[in-house]
Amino acid sequence: MRQIIMDTETTGIDPKDGHRIVEIGAVEMVNRRFTGRTYHQYINPERHIDAEVVAIHGIDDEKVANEPVFAQIADEFWAFIEGAELVIHNAPFDVGFMDHEFGRLNKQRSGAPLGPVREHCRILDTLTMARELHPGQRNSLDALCKRYDIDNGHRVLHGALLDSEILADVYLAMTGGQTALTLDAATSSEEQQADSSNEGLSVQRLTLTPGQLRVIRPSAQEHAAHQAKCQAHKLNWFEERDHNA
């Protein structure tokens, strides 16, 4: 499955008030593995950026004055996300802004319209997912990083690409604990041809003789501790379910 973990930064809170996107960041995963493909773009919003949001993401009018406007990057961005599942924290906010931008563009566009996003992409809202997993707790991206022991110490200001990379780790942790699988972007042309049936994924196969890999089994004490921990998690899940019923 192809997923795009993404984030946007904007000039303000509500596109209905004329606010626009100033930055888009996104990373691609296929079958829960990073492919090495990313999308990142600053955008000239063609309007003033409010001071209170500059304090959050650090993007002021001067920084994006010479960047392309949304109409100039729309087709490339759409090609990157179309048909994928978009993984977004507080998805209604970002999807609302994207639909607003595509809607503005389509009024001036002679070719095929772009969007609406939900008609061409599946949407997975990690904020909704986190609230279901951790009811009654703080579920901001920073709070989730702390909960899942994900390092975000380099995150002083919000940034769309940085937040997307952090969100990808959070999403993997929330959905199975896998946070370190990557793909080698520098595969040879022969490897790429061999793996074309797997959508470009590079699979490395090892030639091993029987008995070369050791199988290390847990001790009785380790096995008992594991079973106890599983049982505790199961009881906690039922307690939370009954409490929220």
N, C-alpha and C positions, 0 to 999 in steps of 0.2 A: 504494500500500500504506500502510495506517495503522500507525504505530509509536508506542509510548509508551516514552520513555526515562525510567527511574525509579530511585529509591533509597529505602531506608528507614533510619531510625535506631531503635535498640532499647535496652532496659534491660540487656541482657547478650548472651551469645553463643548460648545454646541455648534454643529454646522448650520443649524437654522439661523444662528446669529451671524452667519457669514464667515465663520472660522474655517480654516483650511489646513491641509496636511503640509508639514515642513520636512518630515523625514520618514522614510520607510526602511525597515530592516527585516530580513527574512533568511532563514536557513532551511535547507531541504533535507528530509529524511526519507528513505525508502526502506520499508520493512524494519523500521526502528533503528536504522543505521544512518549516520551522517554520510551524505554523498560527497561533501566538499563544495557543493554549489551553494552560493549565497546571493542575495540581492540586497544592495544598499544604495540609497540615493537621498541626497538632500534636495529640497524642492523650494523654489521661490514661490511663496504663497500669494504674491501680488497684493499683499495687505500688511498692515502693522502687526507685529507679534506682541501680545500682552506681556507686560513686565512680570506678572506673577507666574506665568508659564516659562518665561526665560529663566527664572530662578530655579525651575524644576529641571528643564532639559538643557539649558545653556545655549540654546540656539536663538540668536537675536537677528534683527533685520540685516545687519551688516554681513553676518555669516552666510546668509542665503541670497544676498543681493545678486550675485552672478551665477546662481544655480539655475537649471532649466525649470520651466513652469510645468505643471502636471500634464498638460496636453502633449508636451514633448517626450515624456517618459511613459505615458499611459500604455502604449502598445507593448513595450518591452516588459513592463510590470505585469500586465494582464497575461502575457504568454508564460510568465514564470509561475503564476498562481492558478491559472485556469485548470479545472478538473481535479485539483488536489483537495485533500482535507486540510483546512486551515486551523491551526492550533493557536488560539489567542487567549490572553488573560483579560477578562472582561470584554468578550467579543462584540457585544452590541455597540460599544463605543467605537472600535476600530472599523467594524463593518459599516456602521452608519456614516462615518467619514468617507470611506472608500466609495460607497454608493452615491454620496453627495458629489464627490469629485467626478465620478463616471457620468452621473446625471448632467452635471454642468457641461461636461465635454460633449456628450451625445447631442446636445442642442445645437452645437456648432459643427458637428461631424457629418461628413457626407457618406462615409463608409458604414460598415456594420457596427451597431452599437455595442458598447462594452458594459458588462454587468447585466442585471444586478448580481451581486456576489453570490447570494444564497441560491440562485438559480443555476449556477455553474460550479460551485464548490460546496463541499460539506463543511460544516462549522463545528468545531469542538471548543467549548469555552472552559478553560482550565479553572476559572474562578468558580463557576457553577460546580465543577467536579470537586474542587477543594472544599467548598461549603458542604457538599454531601459527605465527603470523607471526614471532615473535621468540623462538625456543627458547633456553633457557639464560640469558635476561635477566630483569631485574626487570620485572614487568608490573602494578604497582600503578597506580592512577589518576594519582598524582603522577608516576611514572616515565614513563607514556605521554604525559602533558602535556609533559614535557621532551623526549621523543623526537620528538614531532610539533610542537614549538614552539607549544604552546597556552598562553596566559597564564592561570595560576591563582594569581597573586600575591595576589589578594584572598581566597584560601582559607586562613584561619588555622585555624579549626575545621571539622570535617566538618559539613555541613548537607545535608539530603536534596534540597531544590530546587536549591541551588547545585551539588551533586555531579551532579545530573541534567543540568543545563545544560552543565557541563564534559564529562560523559560523552557528550552529544550531539555536541559538537565533536570529541571523540576518535574516536567511532564513524564520523563522516563522513570524518575524516582517514584512518582505517584502511581504509575501503571505497571510497576514490576521491578523497580530498582536498578534497571540497566542504564548506566550513565557514561560508559566508557567505550562503546563500540563506535569505531570510525572506519571509513573506507580510505584506501590509498588512492588519492587523486591522480598519482603519477603512474598509472598502469601502462604497460606496453601496448602497442597496437594489436599484437597477437592475442594478448589477454582480453582486450576489449572485444575482439571479434569472437573469441571463444565464449564470452559471457553475454553476447548480444541478446540471447533468449532470456537473460535475467535482467533486462533493462539497464545494462551497463554496469551492474555490480561486479566488482572484482572478487573472485573466489579463489583462494589459494589452497591447493590440495597438497597434503604431505604424504610422502612415500615412507611408510613405516613397516618394519618387520614385526611379526607376531611377538608379543611380550615386551616390545620396546617401551610402551607406555605403562607406567605403574598405576595400579588402581589402589588408592588409599581409602580404606573404609573407616568410619568413625568407631571409636571405642564404645563400649556399652554405656559409659557415663556420658559421653558426648551425644549419643543417640537419645538417651533419656532426657537430657537437657533440651535437645531440639524438640522432642515431642511435647515437653512441658510448655515451651515457648509457643508452639503452634496452638496448643489448647488454650493458653491465655489469650492469644490474639482472637481465637474463635469466640471465647466467652465475651471479650470486650466488644466484638462486632455485634453479637446478639443483644447485649445490654444497650448499646447505642441505638440499634434498630428498634427495640421495644420502647426505649425512652422517647424516640422521635415519632413513634407510630401515632 
